[in-house]
């Protein structure tokens, strides 16, 4: 009877086979499918995998997939990006394709698949002249606009009143609110623990993941939101028993995380609310907090950003206003003392 291979031996054999397969790789398609995406998928969320695959399968591989990696030039990659942009895609989408291509060839250069990285010579195309860049102030509602939105909700179902008030109050991501469990709420302390992020992709369906940065966080909630949550729990209990705060109607299953976006579009038309979507409420919560005394570190932690640099980059305009107010507070204090 032959000896049983140890786990170490099996791993060495698997590595050898992988190396042999990698040595056969010639085209961009082969590299993406055989090396790049398998490595990325080890750490990517289902959403990120689906996003990368969509860009690659729809726009990159149909054009360059059959070209040998070593023959792909900077000019070919630049032309691909420009052609994509000319089709009318937003600059953010073009930047994403540039980032993915950069990652592919950086990986290929590192593992020796190509001798040089052609993406090092390819700049991301500038924003099209006809593409309107959204002004900073348009990314969030003002206090007056938010109060108007909340007033409009009085005739909406309790679930949607609660959902919108919750995001506006806490700045939760759409999926974090959809993934909220009743067990995550401390009604006495007035806090919620953000542990989940409900996601959807066509291939995986609805699934529960960890928050975007992989860490749980504690967020305080206002008394009006607590009251709405208590009312919603009582209403839900008459129809079903669910661990999810926002369940499907009469079902214990969670609400699809794409449902809020569709419902917000209905509210946009019904009440004339411009660009109404869940993420704009998140922006609004952060911007209002920063411009009314919230410090950058606290706002960053509340939003679940990996570090304050992310918050500062996204809310630079609001932070500048906060800094001006902080300076004025010093001047006001000195004047008051001198009187």
C-alpha positions as CSV (number, residue, x, y, z in Angstrom):
1,X,0.0,0.0,0.0
2,X,1.5,3.4,-1.1
3,X,2.3,5.9,1.7
4,X,-0.3,8.6,2.2
5,X,0.9,12.1,1.2
6,X,1.2,14.6,3.9
7,X,-0.6,17.9,3.7
8,X,2.8,19.6,3.1
9,X,3.5,17.3,0.2
10,X,0.0,17.9,-1.3
11,X,0.5,21.6,-1.1
12,X,3.9,21.4,-2.8
13,X,2.3,19.3,-5.6
14,X,-0.5,21.8,-6.0
15,X,2.0,24.7,-6.1
16,X,4.0,22.8,-8.8
17,X,0.9,22.2,-10.9
18,X,-0.1,25.8,-10.6
19,X,3.3,26.9,-11.7
20,X,3.1,24.7,-14.7
21,X,-0.3,26.1,-15.6
22,X,0.9,29.6,-15.2
23,X,3.8,28.9,-17.5
24,X,1.3,28.1,-20.3
25,X,-0.4,31.5,-20.0
26,X,0.0,33.6,-23.1
27,X,-3.1,35.7,-23.7
28,X,-4.8,38.4,-21.5
29,X,-7.9,36.2,-21.2
30,X,-5.8,33.3,-19.9
31,X,-4.0,35.5,-17.4
32,X,-7.2,37.0,-16.1
33,X,-9.0,33.7,-15.8
34,X,-6.1,31.6,-14.6
35,X,-4.1,34.0,-12.3
36,X,-5.4,37.5,-11.7
37,X,-9.1,36.8,-10.8
38,X,-8.4,33.6,-8.8
39,X,-6.0,35.6,-6.6
40,X,-8.4,38.5,-6.2
41,X,-11.3,36.3,-5.4
42,X,-9.6,35.0,-2.3
43,X,-10.1,38.4,-0.6
44,X,-12.8,40.1,-2.7
45,X,-16.4,40.3,-1.6
46,X,-19.0,38.9,-4.0
47,X,-19.9,42.5,-5.0
48,X,-16.3,43.4,-5.8
49,X,-15.8,40.1,-7.8
50,X,-19.0,40.8,-9.8
51,X,-17.9,44.4,-10.5
52,X,-14.5,43.4,-11.7
53,X,-15.9,40.6,-13.9
54,X,-18.5,42.9,-15.4
55,X,-15.8,45.4,-16.5
56,X,-13.5,42.7,-17.8
57,X,-16.0,40.5,-19.5
58,X,-18.0,43.3,-21.1
59,X,-15.3,45.8,-22.1
60,X,-11.8,44.6,-21.8
61,X,-11.6,40.9,-22.8
62,X,-13.8,41.2,-26.0
63,X,-11.2,43.6,-27.3
64,X,-7.8,42.4,-26.0
65,X,-8.6,39.0,-24.5
66,X,-7.0,37.0,-27.3
67,X,-3.9,39.2,-27.5
68,X,-0.7,37.7,-26.0
69,X,0.2,39.5,-22.8
70,X,3.7,40.3,-24.0
71,X,2.3,41.9,-27.2
72,X,-0.1,44.3,-25.5
73,X,1.4,47.9,-25.8
74,X,0.6,51.1,-24.0
75,X,-1.0,52.5,-27.2
76,X,-3.4,49.5,-27.3
77,X,-4.4,50.0,-23.7
78,X,-4.8,53.8,-24.1
79,X,-7.0,53.2,-27.1
80,X,-9.2,50.8,-25.2
81,X,-9.7,53.4,-22.4
82,X,-10.5,56.2,-24.9
83,X,-12.9,54.0,-26.8
84,X,-14.7,53.1,-23.6
85,X,-14.9,56.8,-22.7
86,X,-16.3,57.8,-26.1
87,X,-19.2,55.4,-25.6
88,X,-20.4,57.8,-23.0
89,X,-19.3,56.2,-19.8
90,X,-18.7,58.4,-16.8
91,X,-15.2,59.3,-15.8
92,X,-15.5,57.2,-12.6
93,X,-16.1,54.2,-14.8
94,X,-13.1,55.0,-17.0
95,X,-11.0,55.4,-13.8
96,X,-12.2,52.0,-12.6
97,X,-11.1,50.3,-15.8
98,X,-7.8,52.1,-15.6
99,X,-7.3,50.8,-12.1
100,X,-8.2,47.2,-13.0
101,X,-5.9,47.2,-16.0
102,X,-3.1,48.6,-13.8
103,X,-3.7,45.8,-11.3
104,X,-3.5,43.1,-14.0
105,X,-0.2,44.3,-15.4
106,X,1.4,45.1,-12.1
107,X,0.6,41.5,-11.0
108,X,1.9,40.1,-14.4
109,X,5.1,42.1,-14.1
110,X,5.6,40.9,-10.5
111,X,5.2,37.2,-11.3
112,X,7.3,37.4,-14.5
113,X,4.5,36.9,-17.0
114,X,5.6,40.1,-18.7
115,X,9.0,41.8,-18.7
116,X,7.6,45.3,-18.5
117,X,4.3,46.9,-17.3
118,X,2.8,48.8,-20.2
119,X,0.2,50.5,-17.8
120,X,3.0,52.5,-16.2
121,X,3.0,54.6,-19.4
122,X,-0.8,54.9,-19.6
123,X,-2.5,57.9,-17.9
124,X,-6.2,57.8,-17.1
125,X,-8.1,59.9,-19.7
126,X,-9.2,63.3,-18.5
127,X,-12.9,64.0,-17.9
128,X,-14.8,64.7,-21.1
129,X,-15.5,68.3,-21.8
130,X,-19.2,67.5,-22.1
131,X,-19.3,65.6,-18.8
132,X,-20.7,67.6,-16.0
133,X,-18.8,67.1,-12.8
134,X,-21.2,67.1,-9.8
135,X,-20.5,70.1,-7.5
136,X,-19.6,69.2,-3.9
137,X,-22.8,70.8,-2.6
138,X,-24.9,68.6,-4.8
139,X,-23.7,65.4,-3.2
140,X,-25.7,66.0,0.0
141,X,-28.9,67.7,1.0
142,X,-29.0,70.8,3.1
143,X,-30.5,70.8,6.6
144,X,-33.6,72.4,5.1
145,X,-33.9,69.9,2.3
146,X,-33.5,67.0,4.7
147,X,-36.2,68.3,7.0
148,X,-38.5,68.6,4.0
149,X,-37.8,65.0,3.0
150,X,-38.5,63.8,6.5
151,X,-41.8,65.8,6.5
152,X,-42.8,64.1,3.3
153,X,-42.6,60.7,4.9
154,X,-45.6,61.0,7.1
155,X,-47.9,59.3,4.7
156,X,-45.3,56.6,3.7
157,X,-45.3,53.0,5.2
158,X,-43.7,52.8,8.6
159,X,-40.9,50.6,7.3
160,X,-39.7,53.3,4.9
161,X,-40.1,56.1,7.5
162,X,-37.8,54.1,9.8
163,X,-35.3,53.2,7.1
164,X,-34.9,56.7,5.9
165,X,-34.7,58.3,9.3
166,X,-32.2,55.7,10.4
167,X,-29.8,56.4,7.5
168,X,-30.2,60.1,7.8
169,X,-29.4,59.9,11.5
170,X,-26.5,57.4,11.4
171,X,-25.0,57.6,7.9
172,X,-25.3,53.8,7.5
173,X,-24.6,52.3,4.1
174,X,-27.7,50.9,2.2
175,X,-26.6,47.3,2.8
176,X,-25.7,47.9,6.5
177,X,-29.3,49.1,7.2
178,X,-30.8,46.2,5.2
179,X,-28.6,43.8,7.2
180,X,-29.4,45.2,10.6
181,X,-30.7,42.6,13.1
182,X,-33.0,43.3,16.0
183,X,-30.3,41.9,18.2
184,X,-27.9,44.6,17.0
185,X,-30.1,47.3,18.6
186,X,-29.7,48.4,22.3
187,X,-32.9,50.3,22.9
188,X,-31.9,51.3,26.4
189,X,-28.5,52.7,25.5
190,X,-29.7,54.2,22.2
191,X,-27.1,52.5,20.0
192,X,-26.8,50.0,17.2
193,X,-23.9,47.7,16.5
194,X,-23.1,47.5,12.8
195,X,-22.1,43.9,12.1
196,X,-23.5,43.1,8.7
197,X,-23.7,44.4,5.2
198,X,-26.5,42.8,3.1
199,X,-25.4,42.5,-0.6
200,X,-26.8,41.2,-3.9
201,X,-25.2,40.0,-7.1
202,X,-26.9,38.1,-9.9
203,X,-24.6,35.1,-9.4
204,X,-24.7,34.9,-5.6
205,X,-28.2,36.3,-4.9
206,X,-28.8,38.1,-1.6
207,X,-26.1,37.3,1.0
208,X,-24.9,38.6,4.3
209,X,-21.3,40.0,4.5
210,X,-19.3,42.0,7.0
211,X,-19.2,45.8,6.8
212,X,-17.1,47.2,4.1
213,X,-13.9,47.7,6.1
214,X,-14.4,44.3,7.8
215,X,-14.9,45.8,11.3
216,X,-18.0,46.2,13.5
217,X,-18.7,49.6,15.0
218,X,-21.0,51.1,17.5
219,X,-23.3,54.0,16.4
220,X,-25.6,56.1,18.5
221,X,-29.2,56.7,17.4
222,X,-31.6,59.5,18.2
223,X,-34.7,59.1,20.3
224,X,-37.0,59.7,17.4
225,X,-35.3,56.8,15.5
226,X,-35.6,54.6,18.6
227,X,-39.3,55.3,18.7
228,X,-39.8,54.4,15.0
229,X,-37.8,51.2,15.5
230,X,-39.9,50.2,18.4
231,X,-43.1,50.8,16.4
232,X,-41.7,48.9,13.5
233,X,-40.8,45.9,15.7
234,X,-44.4,45.8,17.0
235,X,-45.9,46.1,13.5
236,X,-43.6,43.4,12.1
237,X,-44.5,41.0,14.9
238,X,-48.1,41.0,13.8
239,X,-47.1,39.6,10.4
240,X,-44.0,37.5,10.9
241,X,-41.0,36.8,13.3
242,X,-37.8,37.9,11.7
243,X,-34.3,38.6,13.0
244,X,-34.0,41.3,10.4
245,X,-35.3,44.8,11.1
246,X,-36.2,45.4,7.5
247,X,-37.8,42.2,6.2
248,X,-39.8,41.5,3.2
249,X,-43.5,42.1,3.6
250,X,-45.0,39.3,5.8
251,X,-41.8,37.3,5.5
252,X,-38.8,36.7,7.8
253,X,-36.4,37.0,4.9
254,X,-34.4,40.3,4.6
255,X,-35.4,43.0,2.2
256,X,-33.4,42.9,-1.0
257,X,-30.7,45.6,-0.7
258,X,-31.6,46.9,-4.2
259,X,-35.2,47.5,-3.0
260,X,-34.4,50.9,-1.3
261,X,-32.9,52.4,-4.4
262,X,-36.1,51.5,-6.4
263,X,-38.3,52.9,-3.6
264,X,-36.3,56.1,-3.4
265,X,-36.9,56.7,-7.1
266,X,-40.6,56.5,-6.5
267,X,-40.3,59.1,-3.7
268,X,-38.2,61.3,-5.9
269,X,-41.0,61.5,-8.5
270,X,-43.8,61.7,-5.8
271,X,-42.3,64.6,-3.9
272,X,-39.9,66.2,-6.4
273,X,-36.8,65.3,-4.5
274,X,-33.7,65.8,-6.8
275,X,-31.3,62.8,-7.0
276,X,-32.8,60.9,-4.1
277,X,-30.9,57.7,-3.3
278,X,-29.7,56.0,-0.1
279,X,-26.1,57.0,-0.5
280,X,-27.0,60.7,-0.8
281,X,-28.5,60.4,2.7
282,X,-25.3,58.9,3.9
283,X,-23.4,61.9,2.4
284,X,-25.9,64.2,4.0
285,X,-25.5,62.8,7.5
286,X,-21.7,63.1,7.3
287,X,-21.7,66.6,5.8
288,X,-24.2,68.0,8.3
289,X,-22.2,66.5,11.1
290,X,-19.0,68.0,10.0
291,X,-20.4,71.5,9.3
292,X,-22.2,71.6,12.7
293,X,-19.4,70.7,15.1
294,X,-18.6,67.0,14.5
295,X,-14.9,66.3,14.4
296,X,-13.3,64.4,11.5
297,X,-12.1,61.4,13.6
298,X,-15.5,60.8,15.1
299,X,-17.4,61.2,11.8
300,X,-14.9,58.8,10.1
301,X,-15.5,56.2,12.8
302,X,-19.2,56.7,12.7
303,X,-19.2,56.1,8.9
304,X,-17.0,53.0,9.2
305,X,-14.2,54.4,7.0
306,X,-10.9,52.6,7.2
307,X,-9.1,55.9,8.2
308,X,-9.7,59.6,8.3
309,X,-8.0,60.2,5.0
310,X,-10.9,58.5,3.2
311,X,-13.4,60.8,5.1
312,X,-11.3,63.9,4.3
313,X,-11.1,63.0,0.6
314,X,-14.8,62.5,0.4
315,X,-15.9,65.4,2.5
316,X,-13.2,68.0,2.0
317,X,-15.7,70.8,1.4
318,X,-17.7,70.1,4.6
319,X,-14.5,69.8,6.6
320,X,-13.2,73.2,5.4
321,X,-16.5,74.7,6.6
322,X,-16.1,72.9,9.9
323,X,-12.5,74.3,10.2
324,X,-13.8,77.9,9.6
325,X,-16.4,77.5,12.3
326,X,-13.8,76.2,14.7
327,X,-11.7,79.3,14.1
328,X,-14.7,81.5,14.5
329,X,-15.5,79.8,17.8
330,X,-12.1,80.8,19.1
331,X,-12.6,84.4,18.0
332,X,-16.1,84.5,19.6
333,X,-14.8,83.1,22.9
334,X,-12.0,85.8,23.0
335,X,-14.5,88.6,22.3
336,X,-16.9,87.3,25.0
337,X,-14.1,87.2,27.5
338,X,-13.1,90.7,26.7
339,X,-16.6,92.2,27.2
